[in-house]
C-alpha cells in the first residue's frame, strides 16, 4: 500500500503566518523596552561612577591636608587640580599660576580623567543643541561654573536625555532628564 504524503494546506500556512505575526507584534515592543532599560542603566551607572569619583577625590584632598589649587591631589593619574573648595576643577600638564576656572575643555578632561570607563566624553559642537549621537557622553559648558554631561546613544531629539550637572566650586552633582534640543 502506497502512503500518500501531503504537505500543509494553504489555510494551515496562512493561520501559522498570522499567529507568528501576532506574536512578533506583541513581543517586539518588549525587546525594544529592554534595550531602552539597558541604556538607562548604563547612563545611571556612568553618572554614579562620576559622582563617586568626585567624592573620592574630595576625600583624598582632605586627607592630603587640603592642598592649594596649584598642587595636584594624590588621586588617579595625579594630573587633576582642585578648586579652592577641594573638588576637581582642571586637568593640566603643569601647575596653574592662578586659581583654575571651569571651561568646556576642562569639563571633557575631567570626565575622561576621573572615571575609568569606555564612555568617553566629547565636547558639544557649536550648533547650540545637544543632539543624539554615537558618542556616549557629550559635555556642554555655557560659561556658568558647571559642567553638563549628556548621555546621548539611542535617544531621539524628542526624548528627555539623562543629564549630569557638576559644579567644581561646590562639588554638587545632580542628575536630571531634559529634552535633547534644549541646551542649558
Secondary structure, DSSP 4 states (H G I P E B T S, - for coil): -PPPP----HHHHHHHHHHHHHHHHHHHHHHHHHHHHHHHHHHHHHHHHHHHHHHHHHHHHHHTT---TTSB-SSTTS-EEE-TTSSEEEE-SS--SS-----HHHHHHHHHHH--SS--EEE--TTSS----SSSEEEE--SSS-EEEEE-TT--TTSEEEEEEE-TTT--EEEEEEETT---
